[in-house]
Every structure is written in structure tokens, then in C-alpha cells.
Amino acid sequence: MARWISCLALCIGWSAVALAAPSIGGLQNNYSYLLSGTPNYGIAQGSIFVLYGSQMAPAGLLQGGFNPVLDKNLGGVTLTVTVNGSTTQAIPYYVSPGQISAILPSATPVGDGTITVAYGGQTSPPFPIKVVRSAFGLMTMSGNGLGQAVMMDAGFNLLTPTNAAAEDQVVIFWGSGLGGYVGDETMLISNPQSLDSLPFELYIGNKKAETLYHGRSQYPGLDQIVARIPRGSTGCFVSVYVKTGDYISNFNTIPVAAEGKVCAEPFVDPSELQTFTQQESVTAGWLYLGRFTNFARLPGGGTTHLLNDAANAQFLRYSPFNYGNYGGISQPSFGNCVVSMFVLTNPFVAPTLEYLDAGQVSLTLPSGAVKPLVKNSSISSYVLSGATTDASLPLFVGQPGETFAFQGTGSDKVGPFTASVTLPPAFSTTNLEGMTNISRSQDLELTWMGGDPSSYVVVTGTSSDLATVFTAFSCSARASAGRLTVPRDVLASMVPSKVIANSPLATTGQLIVYNYMLPKNFTVDKIDNANISFYTGETAVVDYQ
């Protein structure tokens, strides 16, 4: 497993010239990337963490090695952690001027303290560190704590959308933060032990999974979880997270096939998935027509309905293709939830999304009137808007059963196209309006009525601390279910909302319920896959407490 934590060692040199003092700008779990200020933030005893800063090490990237042990002084860099008057020396895995990854010694006391970096005869100003007993971070394919978790079979083969796990299959997860370890943390571990004495729960598809092992791997700080996939948890975006006492890990997804080896979703065709994963890049087109209702609070109590209509068109090139960022709608598989947040820059290369020019794009209304979509020239996306709050932007989305058609003239990157959508039966929530306060310590149930029975519902919540942290969750269900429960663990991972200054009726919290028709495919020259859909959305300003 060295390939998951190793870095390329570079030859570096020193000179005796004066160096700028090291400076630390950020500190996170090496795998979850949870931000300071979020409810589940903490650096666990014995875990691997990552520091961001400047002038922290020699130029290049220097990797530590087990020859025979990791060196606490790597390239002249030392890391000192002080908590409650007790001092320990962190153990670097690698160092570079802007980033350091190291093990927090298990002997470090729990509590709030500081960490410093010393290099070139100078020491950084102290940076705060919150040491906890356990706070796990799942290793992800993206390397930034989001998206697909790294999951392997019993033979250590990577499980992917086209080589997916199966129900009841034993799988392996990786990460760091299960808790402290008794032993020399500079050496490889010859006989890894389970950490059964510490609180631990693994959830897959919102179901508690059977765990066969959770503890250290042979590498200090790197934890291994061996578990069985629960039945009833299938899809390309099945949720997975770890709970260690009061601390909840990053939320990720895994592919689980109901049959065969390729996972399936209503909006991801398995045969396309097999083809796309073999391509260096994939082009896709998305056309959306929708109406959004905002339940705005009134000063004297109650709400008013503000309507917004939108027609959107965008064509993208994914390079490289990553099924985790494909689809245009951020959602987990049905019956699942995920939580995300803004994270610090990390050293891994993210997929590039290139917006493609589609020429002139318009929408034909049921009346025969043609409305041009306005192009955002900077990213080549297109939009037509209507709102009850702006007389210059009249509403244009009609009644169930009416048909709307998109047209595009095309360009050298996108062929000309025509695609239509017929509005489904009306959809509305039954308990969102009037909702104001949401407890982060209990489940939340949303209910609705109407809509196409084959469509699906996405519930999204957002909250910010008005400073640096923004959190969001997304849950999905089939519309025919009529209800969806947001688990307590999801809500507990959200930052509490803040009241916006000079706006007592507005907070940084929102709760949104979308109803999406299943996408309908249409053909466009030069585009690998194109879809059109209709959505209805309702939103309320809420306080996550």
C-alpha cells in the first residue's frame, strides 16, 4: 500500500543564505480535508495530518523512508506540537516548502494546542491544533476528501464503477484517524492490531455495516477498515462514512452493482460508463427547464411565494473523465446522503471541465414564441430567466402536458441540435413552507405530493458561518416514495447557521427540495452524451441549530 502514501523523492540542496521564516496557513486530516470550524474537525492522536504554508522546507519534495525508521528531522525540518504543557515531535512522511504530511504522535495529549515548523534556523509562529481521541478521514480517489472513496476487494484490487462491489462482498477502506497506537510510530508495524477499544461505526448506504477489522495497517498512521457491503445498498453513488464517537468523517460514495460488475443509475447508462471510462476525455450536453419557488419570510410572520423560471444549456468536456463529477446534478444514489464543504487547495490534479460553445441557443414556447438564451461568454453556458420580482423577466414555464423545445445552431465543437421536453404532473412539498428551525441533533423528514412517479427528488441543505466555512448536504429518493429522511449524522455535520447582518429575516441556511424528471437522451454531433430534463424546486430560509 506504499503507493497510496508515498511521494516522489527529489534531490535537493541547501545554501547558507538567510531564509524567510516558515509560516503555517492550514492544518487538516491528510484524507478527509475537513476544515477547522466544522463540527467534526479535529486531528486524532496517531493520525496523519497535512500542513499548508510557505518556506517550511527545502525546495522540491523530500520523502521520508523506513531506512530503518522515519526521521523526525527530515531535510532539516522539525515539527513541534504542544498541548497542555506537553510537547511531542511530529513524524514527517514528506516535506516541501508549501506542504508537509506527518504523523501526530499518539502520546500527544487531547486538547487545544499549537504546532510549529522549524527549518533553516528559524521557527514559524505557533499555529492552533485541536487534538482529539479519534476523528477519521476516508481516503478518496480525488485526493481532496470528496467524491469516490478508495475501496478495494480482498485481493487489494481497486473497485470502480466498471469493477464495482457487490452486496455482501467484503471490501477494504483506507484512511487515518481511528485513534492512538501503542508502539514506535517511526517503524513499520509487523503485527497491526485492531482498535476495538475505541468507538467506531461504519455506515454504507445509510446502513450500519458489519466491520471485520478496523485498526492500523503496516504503515504508522495509516488505518485499514475491512467491512461487508450491506444488502439493499446499490448504485454508482452509494454513501459511506465513519463515525468515531461524536466525530463523523468525510462523506464519500462507492460503486455497488446490483448484478454483474458495472454499477447502474437512472441517469448513468452502464454501457456508456464502460465506454467513457476508457476515454481520455468525454463530451456531454445538458439542457434543463425548470421552475423554482422561494418561500420568503415576511416581517409579520408567514411566507410569500417568489417564482423563478429558468432554461439552461451547457456542453462540457471532462478531461480526464471522472464518473464522480459527471451528470450535471450533484446527488448520491437513491436512499443515500452526502455532505461536502469548501476545502483547502491540495496537491492532486482535479479533472478539467471545459465549457463548449454551442452557437446560438433558443427555447420555443408552447405558444410558438421563440426566446433566446443569453450566453455567458466567459464559460459558454446559456440561460433564460423569468421572475415574479422583475417585470422585465416574465415567467415562461407553463402547465403540465405542455411541450418546450431547445434549439442550437452549433459550432466547431458542438453540432446543431433540437430537443424537447413535456412538463410532468405538478409537484409540491407538503411540509417545507413555514419550516424555520432545523435541529442538527435529530433526523429531519421531508414530504411531498405529485410529480411523475418515475422521477426523483433531491433534498439539498446549505449553511455557512459567514467567515470561511460553507457546508452542504444532498440526499435523494424516488418521487414515488413521497418522503425522505435526512439522518441526524448528516445534519450534525453542517455548521450552525448565522443571521445575516441588517437582515433579521435571512440567515446563512437554506433547505431546497428538487424534483427532477429522468433525463431523456438526444443526439448531438461531436457530443458523446446529451440529455434534457425538467425540474421543479422549492426553497426555504432556515436556521440549522
N, C-alpha and C positions, 0 to 999 in steps of 0.2 A: 504493500500500500504506500510505499515511499513516494510514488509518482503523484499522490494527491496532496502532499505537503512539502515536496521538495521544490527548490528553486535553482536555476542555473547559476553556478558559481562563476564569478568573473575575476580575472586578475586585476588587482588594484594596487595602487602605490600611494605613498604619503610624501608630503614635503613638510618642512619645519616652519612654513609660513603661518602667520596668525590666521585662525579660522573663526568664522562667525559662531556665536553661541548657539547650541542646539535649542530647538523650540518644538513643543508638543502642541498639536492643534486638535487631536481627536483620539479617542480610545474606544474600541469595540471588541466584542467577541469575534474571533477570527472567521466564524462561519455564519452566524446569524446576522451580524451587522446591525443589531438593534441599537437605536440611538439613545444617548443619555437624555433623560427627560420622559422617556416612555415607561409605562408601568412595569414592564418586565426587564428593564435594563439592570445589568449587574455583571461583574466579572467574577466567575466562580473560582474557588480555590482549585488549583491544579489544572486550570484550563489554559487554552492557547488564546492569546489576545493579539490585536493588531493596533499599533500606534501610527498616527499620521502626524507629520510635522515637517521641519526643514532643518538642514545642517546636522542631522542626527547621526551620520555615519560617513565613511569614505565614499567616494564616487563609485557608481556601479552597484552591483548586488552581490553580497557576500553571504554564502550559506554555511551554517554550522554543520558539523558531521559527527557521527558517533565513532570517533577515532582516538581513543576508545569511548570518550564521553563528549557530550555537548559542553562547550566552553562558555562560562558566564561572562567572559571578556572576549567578545568576537570582533576582530578588527579594531580593537581599542575602544569598543562601545560597551558600557555597562549600564544596567537598568536597576534603579533602587526604588523599592516600594516601602513606604512607611505607613503603618496603620496602628493607632492606639499605642504609639511609642515603640512598637516593634518593627524592626527593619529586616527585609529579605531582599535577595538579589534575583531578579527575573532571569530566565534562561533563554537566550535568543535562539530561534531557529534560523532566521536570516535578518540581515540589516541592510539598509540603504539610506541615502540622505533623507528621503521623504517618507519612508515606511519601514517599520520594524515589526516582526512577528516573534512572540516569545511566550514561554510558559510562566504563568503566575505560580510560584511555589505553593504547595498545599499547606505549608506551615504559616502562610500569611494569615493573620487574624481577620475575622469577619468585621466589617465596619467601613466607615468613610476614612479615606486617607489620601496620600499623594504618591505620585510616581515622577521620577526624574531620569533624564538621559544624560550621561557624561560621555564626552568624546572630545579629543584634541585638547585636553587640559581645561575644558570648560563644561559647566553643568547647566542644563536647562532650568528655567523656572519650574517650580512644582506644578503638576497638573493633577486635578482631582481624580481619584479612583474609588469606585464603590465595590468592595469585595463582599461577595455573598457565598453561602454554603454551596449552592448549585444553581445554575442558570444555563440551560443547554442551548447550543446553536447547531442547527442541522446544516450539513454540507450540501451545497447546491451545485447544479450544473453550470449556472451562470457565474458562480463565484461571488455573488453580491447578497446572498441571503434570500433572494426571491426566486420564484419560478419552480422548476422541477428539482426535487431533492435527488441527490446521488443515491441510487438504490441498486443493489447487486443481488444476484442469486447465490446459492450456497457454493457455487464454483467460482465466485468473485467475478462473474460476467455482468457487465453493466446492463440494466434493464431500461428499455427505451420504448417509445410509442410503437415501434415495429418489432420489438422484442419485449413485450410487456409482461408484467407479473400476472399471476392467476389467483383467483380466490383460494384460500387455504395454503398458498405457497409460502415457504419460509424464505425471508429476504433479509438483507443486511443494510443498515443505515450507518452513516458516519457523522461525526461532529465533535464538539467539545463542550464541557461544562457540566458533566454529571456530578462532579464533586471531587473532593480531595483524595489523594493516593498516598499510602504509606510505603515509602521506599525512595531510592535515589532517582530523582527525576531528570538527571543528566544522562542516564543509561537506557538502552533498550530494555524492555520488560520481557524476561524469559518466560514468565508464567503469569499472564494477565489474570486479574481477579475481578469478579462481578462486584458491583457496588450496591448490593441488595439492602444494605443498612440505610441507604438514603432514599427519600421519597421519589417515586418515578412512575409515570404513566405515559403510554404511547397511544395516540388516537389516529386511526386511519378511517377516512370516510365518516368522521364524527362518531366512530365506534371505538371503544377501548379495545386495543389489540392484545393478543396473547404475546407476552415477551419471554423469550427463551434465554436471553443473556443481555445484560446492559452493564458495561464496565469499560476498562481500558483495553486498547489494542496493544500491540507490542511497542508502539511509539508513545512516549510520555506526552500527556495532554490530549492525545487523540483517542476519542471514545468510539466504541462499536456497539451497535444495537442489533440483536438478532430477534426477529419477530415473525408472526404469522399474519398474512393478509386476512382480515375478517370477511366472511361471506356477506354478499349484498353491497359490496364496495367495488363498483366497476366504472370505467370511463378513462378518458385521457388526462383528466384533471382532478383525480381523487385527492382530497386534502390529507395532510399528515402534519402532526405537530407533537411536541413532547412537553409534558408538564412535570416539573420537579418542585413539589410543594406549592408555594404561592407564585412561582415563576413559570411562565409559559414561553416556549421557544418561538422562533420564526415559524410562520405557516407556509407550507410548501405543497406541491402537488406531485403525484406519481401516476404513471400509466398502469391500469389494471384491465386486462382483457376478459370479457365475459366468456369468450371462446377463442381458440386459436392463439396467436401471438401478437395480433395487432389490436390496439385499443380502438374504441369507437365512440363518437359523439354525434348528435344530430347535426352539428354544424361543421364536422370534420369527417370527410369521407375516408374510410380506411385505405382504399386503393390509392387515393390521391396522396395520403400520408406516406405510403410506401414509396411512391414516385418522388414526392417532394424532398424527402429526407436524403435522397441520393443526388440531389441537385445542389450546385454551389449557391444558387440564388433562386428565388421564386417570386413571380409577379402575381398580384392579386388586386381585385377591384371590389369595392363595397359601396352600395347605394342604399341609403336609409331615408325613409319618410316617417315623420312622427309628430305627435302632439304631446306637450308637456304641461301639466297643471301644477302650479305652485300654490300651496296653501299658506298664504301670508298672514301673519298675526296682525290683529287690529288693536289699537291703543285701549279701547274699552273692553277688550276680550273678544273671543271668537276669531274667525278667519275669513278671508276673501279669496276668491279663485282668480289667479292670474294665468292666462293661457299663452303658450308659445308654440308655434308650428315651425318645423324645420325640414328641409330637404338637404341631404348631404351626399357628396360624391367624393371618393378618393381612390386613387390607384397607387399601389405601393410595390416596391421591390425589396424583398427581405434578403440581406446578404450578411452572413450566411443564413440559410433558413433555420428557424428555431420554432418548433411547433408551439412552444410556450408563449410566443409573442404573436401567434397567428390567429386571426379571426376577427379583429376589429372590436370585439367585445371582451372586456376583462371579466371572466367568470369561471368558476370551478364547475365540475360535473354536478349533475342534479343531486340534491341532498347533501351538498358539501359547502364549506365556507373557507375563505382565506382572508388573511389580514396582511396589509402592506403598509409601508411608510417610506418617506424620503430617507435615503441613506447617503453616507459619505462616499466620495469617489473611491473606487477600488481598482486594483491593478489589472483586472481582467477585461478583455475586449468584448464589448457588447455588440449584438447584431446591429447592422446599419439599416435604417429604414429610409429608402429613397422615394420621395413623392414624385409621381409621374404625371406629366402634362397630358390631359385628356382633351385638349382643344376647348371648344365652346360647349358647355353643358346646360341643358334646359329641362324644365318639367312641364308636361302638358296636363292641365287640369281636366276633370270630367266635363266641364263646360266647353272645352276646346281651346281655352286661353292658354298661351304659352308663356311661362315665366322663366327668365334666365337666372341661372345660379351664378353668384358672384365668386370669382376666383381669388383665392389668397395667393398672390404671386410669389410669396416667399417660400411656400411649401406645396403649391399646386393642389390645394384642396378646394372644394366648391361648396357653397352654402346658399340657401334661400330661406329667409326668416320671416315670420309673422308673429305679432304680439298684440295683446289687448292693451298694453301700456304705451304703444306707439302707433298713432294714426297713419303714419307713413308706411307701416309694415302690416297690412291687413292679414288676418288669418286666412288660410287657404286649404287646410286639411278638411275633408268633407265627412260624409256619413258612411257607416258600414255598407259594404257592397259596391261602393264607387271605385273606379279604376283610375290610377295615375300612371303616367309613363315618363321615364327619363330618356333623353336623347343626348348623344355626344358626337361631335364632329371628328374627334380623334386627333392624333399627332403622330410623330415618328416613333413614339414609344407605346402608344395606346391606339388600337384600331377604333373605327366608328362603332357606335353601339346604340341599341334601343332595348329597354327593359321596362316591364310594367308590374305594378303591384295592386291587388284589390284589397281594400280595407276589410279587416276581420270584424267579428262581433265586438261591441263595445266592452271595455274592461274598466273596472274601478276598484280601488281598495275599499274596505269596509271599516277599518279602524285606524287609518293613518291620520285623517283630518282630526285636528284637535289634540293630537299627541304632542306633548311638550317636553316632559322629563323622562329620560331613559336611564334606568338603573344599570350600572356596569357590574352588578353583583348577582344578577339573575337572568334567566332566559327571557327573550322577547319574542312574542308571536305576532306575525302579520297575517291578515286575512284579506281575501279579495273575492270578486264575483265577475262572471262574464269572461270575455276573451275567447279565442279559438282554443278548444280543448287540446289541440296538438302543439300549441305554443308553449313558451316557458317564461318564468318570472325570475328576475334578478333583483335582489334587495341589496342596496349599497348604502353604507353609512360613512360619513367623513367627520373628522374633528381635528382641531388644531389648538395649540397652546398659545397662539398669537406671537410666538417667538421663533422657534426653529424647528418644531416637530409637527408633522402632519401625518395622521393615521387614517386608514380607510379599510373597510371590510366589504366583502362581496359574498353573497350566498345565492344559490339558485335552486329552483324547483320546477316541476311541470305545472302548468297553469291548472290542469285538471285537479291537482291536489287541493286547491282552494286555500291553502295556508302554508306558512313556512316559519320555523322556529330558529331564531338566531341564538346559538348557545352562549351561555354565560362566559366561557373561556374566550370567545371571540370579542364580546363586549368589554371584558376585563383587559383586553389588550389595546383598547382605544385610550388616547389621552383624554382627560376630562375637558369638556368644552369651556370656553371663556366668553363672557359677554363682550360684545364689540362696543368700544367707547362711543358715546354720543348716539348710541342706537340700542336702547334698552329692550327692543323687541327682537333684536337679532343677536345670535350667538355664532360661534365657530362650528357648531354642529349641524349636520343635515342628515336626513333619512330619506332615501329615494327608493321607490318601487317601480321597476320597469316591466312591461310585458312585451316580449319580442315574438313576432311570427318566426317560424323556422325559415331560415334563408332559402331563397329559390335561386338556383344556378342559371346564369345566362352566358352566352358565348361572346367573347371579345378577342379579336385578332391581337396577338402579341402578349396576351394575358393568360397565365396558367389557370387561374381560377377567379371567377367573378360571381358575386351574389347580390341579391336585392332583398330587402326586408322592410317591415313596418313595425314601429314600436309606439307604445303609449307609456308615459311616465307621470308619476305623481311624487311631489316632494314636500317635506315639512321641515321647518327650522326647529331643531330640538336641542336639549341640553343633555349631554352624556355625563352622568354624575356618579 
